[in-house]
Amino acid sequence: MPYFKDKVAIITGSSMGIGKATALALARQGAKVVLNGRDVKRLENAKQFLQSQGFEVIAVSGDVRSYKDCQTLINETIRQFGKIDILINNAGKSSRGYFESLSPVVLREMMEINFLGCLYPTQCALPYLEITKGSVVFISSVAGIRGLPETSIYCASKMALTSMAESLKVELASKGIHVGIVYVGITKNDPGKTVIDADGSLLELKNRQGNHAQKPEQVAEVIVNHVRKRKFKKILTPLGKLNWIANIVFPRVVDKFLERSLERIRKMNL
Ligand SMILES: NC(=O)c1ccc[n+]([C@@H]2O[C@H](COP(=O)([O-])OP(=O)(O)OC[C@H]3O[C@@H](n4cnc5c(N)ncnc54)[C@H](OP(=O)(O)O)[C@@H]3O)[C@@H](O)[C@H]2O)c1
């Protein structure tokens, strides 16, 4: 019997990329999935894609920066599926540009999408996750392990999730709710993926090639296993693991290395 048979899983930001791949991976293991995103057409395409494979899926459009939209996402899930077993807080966006050049709008928006946009759905879903003793997982980044140049506010917004996950893990332990966090490494992107530039405009990313980038399906498999095993922390990719260890053992060496690699990092981010 598929492991997640009849479990209900919400994946925020699941109309494309890692979120969509995670929804598909959960559905393949028997879950009923709830898709979310702002662009209604893209969301509908993703829903039809999953439905065409015979999976039980609904789509609830909404912006995770809006508490009201997050409440609607949870209410609609309960109305149509009756319960919530899994919440994957995946919706997120990266930024570009040195801190001194970042518009205040960008600073606010990054924290709203990547940080508050994980807290709002979580708070709305908690009463239901308590009933099912379910799972809530935060999708962070290897850039959330230590602050990196060029993506300072993105790193900060993802690092804030670590603190939140640690607090929640303890607060929710007696309720039997599993809390997890996954630090994703560089991943190949779907066409049309955008990041926020220093002035607030959207920059379209070119498709990442090469072996250093994982496929969304590989990342999705790790996320699904993380939920299944009810693990707390997972760091992806050798570079992510190196980033974590080197910062504990040789923090000054890492600082110096990053100072010398500014141009390389800028090019890698394009
Ligand atoms: N790709 C990487 O290399 C990488 C590396 C490390 C960590 N991550 C993290 O993994 C997660 C997914 O990344 P990805 O590369 O798959 O992203 P992506 O391809 O850009 O897809 C993002 C998804 O989130 C939705 N979304 C964006 N803003 C939203 C909002 N305010 N409210 C609701 N939905 C929103 C998008 O749909 P709409 O735009 O239509 O709303 C889309 O479905 C993010 O949290 C990201 O930070 C990615």
The ligand as an SDF file (V2000), in Angstrom:
LIG
                    3D

 48 52  0  0  0  0  0  0  0  0999 V2000
   15.7750   26.4000   -7.0280 N   0  0  0  0  0  0  0  0  0  0  0  0
   16.8140   26.4510   -6.2310 C   0  0  0  0  0  0  0  0  0  0  0  0
   17.9670   26.3980   -6.6820 O   0  0  0  0  0  0  0  0  0  0  0  0
   16.6010   26.5340   -4.7200 C   0  0  0  0  0  0  0  0  0  0  0  0
   17.7210   26.4450   -3.8850 C   0  0  0  0  0  0  0  0  0  0  0  0
   17.5400   26.5310   -2.5190 C   0  0  0  0  0  0  0  0  0  0  0  0
   16.2720   26.6940   -1.9960 C   0  0  0  0  0  0  0  0  0  0  0  0
   15.1990   26.7960   -2.8200 N   0  0  0  0  0  0  0  0  0  0  0  0
   13.8690   27.0070   -2.2230 C   0  0  0  0  0  0  0  0  0  0  0  0
   12.9550   26.0350   -2.6960 O   0  0  0  0  0  0  0  0  0  0  0  0
   11.6470   26.6080   -2.8140 C   0  0  0  0  0  0  0  0  0  0  0  0
   11.1120   26.3980   -4.2240 C   0  0  0  0  0  0  0  0  0  0  0  0
   12.0310   26.9530   -5.1440 O   0  0  0  0  0  0  0  0  0  0  0  0
   11.8240   26.7950   -6.7280 P   0  0  0  0  0  0  0  0  0  0  0  0
   13.1460   27.0090   -7.3490 O   0  0  0  0  0  0  0  0  0  0  0  0
   11.0710   25.5640   -7.0310 O   0  0  0  0  0  0  0  0  0  0  0  0
   10.9260   28.0830   -7.0040 O   0  0  0  0  0  0  0  0  0  0  0  0
   10.1390   28.5010   -8.3570 P   0  0  0  0  0  0  0  0  0  0  0  0
   10.4280   27.5640   -9.4680 O   0  0  0  0  0  0  0  0  0  0  0  0
   10.3940   29.9570   -8.5250 O   0  0  0  0  0  0  0  0  0  0  0  0
    8.6130   28.2730   -7.9230 O   0  0  0  0  0  0  0  0  0  0  0  0
    8.0950   29.0130   -6.8680 C   0  0  0  0  0  0  0  0  0  0  0  0
    6.6670   28.6030   -6.6110 C   0  0  0  0  0  0  0  0  0  0  0  0
    6.1730   29.3870   -5.5250 O   0  0  0  0  0  0  0  0  0  0  0  0
    5.0580   30.1710   -5.9610 C   0  0  0  0  0  0  0  0  0  0  0  0
    5.0880   31.4510   -5.2500 N   0  0  0  0  0  0  0  0  0  0  0  0
    6.0260   32.4310   -5.3340 C   0  0  0  0  0  0  0  0  0  0  0  0
    5.6860   33.4450   -4.5400 N   0  0  0  0  0  0  0  0  0  0  0  0
    4.5080   33.0960   -3.9310 C   0  0  0  0  0  0  0  0  0  0  0  0
    3.6520   33.7300   -3.0150 C   0  0  0  0  0  0  0  0  0  0  0  0
    3.9200   34.9620   -2.5400 N   0  0  0  0  0  0  0  0  0  0  0  0
    2.5340   33.0880   -2.6120 N   0  0  0  0  0  0  0  0  0  0  0  0
    2.2420   31.8510   -3.0860 C   0  0  0  0  0  0  0  0  0  0  0  0
    3.0230   31.2020   -3.9600 N   0  0  0  0  0  0  0  0  0  0  0  0
    4.1370   31.8250   -4.3850 C   0  0  0  0  0  0  0  0  0  0  0  0
    5.2230   30.2880   -7.4790 C   0  0  0  0  0  0  0  0  0  0  0  0
    4.0000   30.5210   -8.1570 O   0  0  0  0  0  0  0  0  0  0  0  0
    3.4630   32.0320   -8.4020 P   0  0  0  0  0  0  0  0  0  0  0  0
    4.6490   32.8680   -8.8060 O   0  0  0  0  0  0  0  0  0  0  0  0
    2.4240   31.8930   -9.4670 O   0  0  0  0  0  0  0  0  0  0  0  0
    2.8760   32.4640   -7.1000 O   0  0  0  0  0  0  0  0  0  0  0  0
    5.7570   28.8880   -7.7980 C   0  0  0  0  0  0  0  0  0  0  0  0
    4.7180   27.9540   -7.8090 O   0  0  0  0  0  0  0  0  0  0  0  0
   11.7950   28.0760   -2.4230 C   0  0  0  0  0  0  0  0  0  0  0  0
   11.4540   28.2590   -1.0860 O   0  0  0  0  0  0  0  0  0  0  0  0
   13.2740   28.3430   -2.6420 C   0  0  0  0  0  0  0  0  0  0  0  0
   13.7550   29.4020   -1.8480 O   0  0  0  0  0  0  0  0  0  0  0  0
   15.3330   26.7140   -4.1890 C   0  0  0  0  0  0  0  0  0  0  0  0
  1  2  1  0
  2  3  2  0
  2  4  1  0
  4  5  1  0
  4 48  2  0
  5  6  2  0
  6  7  1  0
  7  8  2  0
  8  9  1  0
  8 48  1  0
  9 10  1  0
  9 46  1  0
 10 11  1  0
 11 12  1  0
 11 44  1  0
 12 13  1  0
 13 14  1  0
 14 15  2  0
 14 16  1  0
 14 17  1  0
 17 18  1  0
 18 19  2  0
 18 20  1  0
 18 21  1  0
 21 22  1  0
 22 23  1  0
 23 24  1  0
 23 42  1  0
 24 25  1  0
 25 26  1  0
 25 36  1  0
 26 27  1  0
 26 35  1  0
 27 28  2  0
 28 29  1  0
 29 30  1  0
 29 35  2  0
 30 31  1  0
 30 32  2  0
 32 33  1  0
 33 34  2  0
 34 35  1  0
 36 37  1  0
 36 42  1  0
 37 38  1  0
 38 39  2  0
 38 40  1  0
 38 41  1  0
 42 43  1  0
 44 45  1  0
 44 46  1  0
 46 47  1  0
M  CHG  2   8   1  16  -1
M  END
$$$$
